[in-house]
Amino acid sequence: MKNFLTLTIFIFLSCSGANNQNKETKIIEKYFNSHKFTNSKENFNKINVDLLGIKSEKLQDGYNDFLA
């Protein structure tokens, strides 16, 4: 009985964590869809500044240069 209870608790906790990730994904998708972003350099720069707070000049050739 203890094994079943422990297993049930672990399953519940793992499933509840997935819901939080799904919520975050849905919020981000809603942001992009509501602002009708297309895959362009202008929108890439706008996303970096608005969401991440990173100016495109600091990115240089990509995120790896910024993070290094």
N, C-alpha and C positions, 0 to 999 in steps of 0.2 A: 504494500500500500504506500509506503514512504517513497519508493522508487517512482511509482505512478504520479504521486503528488509533486515530487521534485521535477520530473519530466514535464508535467503540465505547467508548472511555474516557468521553466526555461522556455517552453514553446510560447507561452503568453508574452514573456519579456522580449523574445526575439521578434515576434510579430508586431508588437507595439513600436519597436524601433524602426521597423520598415515603414510604418505609417507616417512617422515624422519625416523620413526622407521623401516619401511620396508627396507630403504637403509642401516641402521646400521646392521640389521639382515642379509641382503645379503652380506655385506662386511665381517662380521664375518664368515658366512657360506663359502664364497669364500676362506677365509684364511685357514679354516680347510680342505676344499676339496683340495686345491692346495698343501698343505703340507701332505696330505694323513695320517691324524691322525687316530689312532685306539684307542680303549678304553683300555689303559694299564697304569700302574703306571709311566713308563718312560715318556710317552706322557703327562700324567697329570702334572708331574713336569715341563716338558718343556713348557707347556701352561701357567702354573702359572708364570714362570720366564719371558717368552717372552712377553706375553700379559699383565699380571697383575703386573709384577715386584715384585712378592712375592716368596721368596725362600721356598722350601718345608719344610725345618727344622722349619720355623716359623709357619707353618700350624698345626703342631703336629697331632691332630686327626681330623682335619677338619677346615672349615672356621669359625665355631662358636668360636673356641678357639682363632683364629687370631683376630676376630672382637671384642671379649670381652675385 
